[in-house]
Amino acid sequence: MLDASLFADLVTELPAAVRLQRLVTTLRSHFACGAVALLQLQHAQLKPIAVHGLLRETLGRRFDISQHPRLAAILASRQPVRFPPGSDLPDPYDGLLAEQPGEALPVHDCLGMALYVDGQCWGAITLDALSPFCFDALAISQIQQLSLLIEATIRLTELERINRALRQREPESVTNQLADGSGQFEIIGQSATLLRVLQELDVVAASDLPVLLLGETGVGKELFARRLHRMSTRCAKPMVYVNCAALPESLAESELFGHCKGAFSGALSERAGRFDAADGGTLFLDEVGELPLSVQAKLLRVLQNGEIQRLGSDHLRRVNVRLVAATNRDLQQQVKLGEFRADLYHRLSVYPIMVPPLRERTEDLSLLAGHFLELNRSRLGLRSIRLSSAAEIMLLHYGWPGNVRELEHVLSRAAIKALSLGAQRTDIVTLLPELLDLPSEMRQSLPDASKQNKPVYNFKLATQQWQKQFIEQALAQHANCWAKAARALELDASNLHKLAQRLGIK
């Protein structure tokens, strides 16, 4: 019975992601529908939290409510909303169905309901059935009754998160990982490599230690710096961004520390610097390896004494600033070459964190691709846009020297090329390998996706994909009972849980 299955999950100690995934899996099985999605409301967007029957890239997309009338209608009602076959409202999941990727959803039923937690709209649950007239009056009545149980599951997950935040003494304002309504500062990904870095970042955020973010160009060091600020006790104060590479040497000192009237030609009035602007908050020095040596000496004094001196002034001013720096350079090598002060390097690198390149977190590629594709769908006014199987394989094979930034630009260019070659905005635009503008030799060396049931990336990834499918099949055959699945696979239960976590199933 459905209620009993969900109630069991409420009283069982499960990771939040597992509990919510089991929720949508159970709902899809009960209603015998093609896809179920649980979406959380964040500002003016709906963020997929758990999906079943949709492509994994859906988890990386953010659905702008103003651009998706079906989702807007669901959130506007306190009752279940059904969209019957033939509805002229565009479906947000067109092209994303796991069983029929790249195709428009056939004539189908769609049912959705807004979810409320503590009187506030938390998000929505959506169900799509490929068969018409699947959601009859009984189904509508059932989803309305089950909404209380679904909301209880969400509330339990929220309570666990708050409890964990209290144990770690995190400020309550960090509950929303988006910095603003656009979600432009969200870190997308669920890979074990990324989650380890985020865990480390969240722990050090509670301290006031200087942090040095290291990593290749394009990995998103600014996003990690902003997350560190949001997770810190200084989150209510400003975070000030400084691109050290863009500071002219003649103005660098004035920009950072400020100047007095008449300090130099053109200084017509007194001006505060970036340290003043960040007082009480965080100052983020991006590309810190580009700072002139003369400015490095004064920066060291601020770190040592918490005092700044404006250009042209004899007075010292105290500031309370947490410094976060980032660079893609080898600062230790720069120290050896005399291009960076050794004492400043040791002050900045009290806690260094290496931001992983994209090639070390390939499990996140589909989510990141989904995120950027949805952004381009919105910008270009498209009905839907997705990757072909061959294009997805190419992305997984590529080394991404430009990292996440390069992926974003590749997908943006491909979307524009597709339109320039005749794709219609009312179509489901499918990006083919030749549109990706990646090295042509890659297309020749890749396996033909049309001759394979599943893409093969490399031996390691292919093995992981096979293991993941095998475990998911065992879980499906045993009603998501991990103990029974472990026995069927002839694995120790604890080893199965560890393997599932490593593969991203849990």
C-alpha angles and dihedrals in degrees: 000000000000098000092050091051093052093043090054089057090052093058096038122088104242135154110262094244092052093048093050093044091051088050095059092040091054093047092051091051094047096049093037090225133149101244142005127193132187110204129189121213112236113175105303096342138079114225118201108236099174131004136180123191094018129097115272090241087071088078089065095052125095115205114216104218093214090060098046111061094185092057091044091053091050093051092046093060132066089203129069112277120213124197106200125212110287095033108155093213111109116249115234091215098057108138093011101088109123094217095048108025116188095017129108113253106265121235099308149151122257126193128180141168135192115239125217130200120187091347094305126107105254099179138278146281118224130192124192123192123191091209117076120242092019094133104064128168091281093054091048090050091048096051089049091053092043092050088081090056092044090051090049089054090051092046091053090051091050092049090051090051093049091048090051090048091052092050089052091041093235119165114256090235090075093071090099111060092198117094093205142355094280094060090222092141097050118121108226120208147079102204119133090239092056095042091054091054092046091050090052091046093050092051096050090044090073090064128066094232118136110253126208114203112205127189148109123292114281098024092115103253090163090059090054091049091052091049090051089053093047091051094048130088087249093065093112090058126070127279110213120203122211123182101207092191090062095051114103109228091237092056102033095094093047092048093051102037105019129234142244127241110282094013089130139351108299096022094125095162141013113278132193119227134225093271090059090049091052096046108141091011140060132299114204115201107195117197090011090172088074095065115118115249091243091059092043090065092055092044089055090055091054091052092048101043107014090236132124131192120208117228108268095016131109093201127094120221124202118227132182105214133152109217122217117178133186135192142164090205129096098250093185089059090047089053090054090050092049093244095115130038113251093213091052091047091055091047093051097043098056085124114014119191123192112217106213120240118241093253088065093054103043089148086074095054096092092049093047091046091051090050094052093042091055090049090053092045088057096043095048097039095240126164091224139337130194144156124262116236091252091050091051090052089051091053090052092050096048119095097221101215088180091049122201094347090056091049090053093050094045092054093044092052091046092053092051091046091052090056093045089054092056108275112150122230089230092058130085096255112216117197112221125202094257090060094058095076093221124142109301093224088067091064091052095050098044120098117254104262092200090066095051133070092210130024117252113216104172134316095276095046093042090053091049091049091051092048091049093051092046093052093045091051091051091049092049092050091051100043092257092299105151094198093054092043090052091052091048091050091044091235132134108258094233091050090050091053091050092048091048091052091050091050093048096246091119 
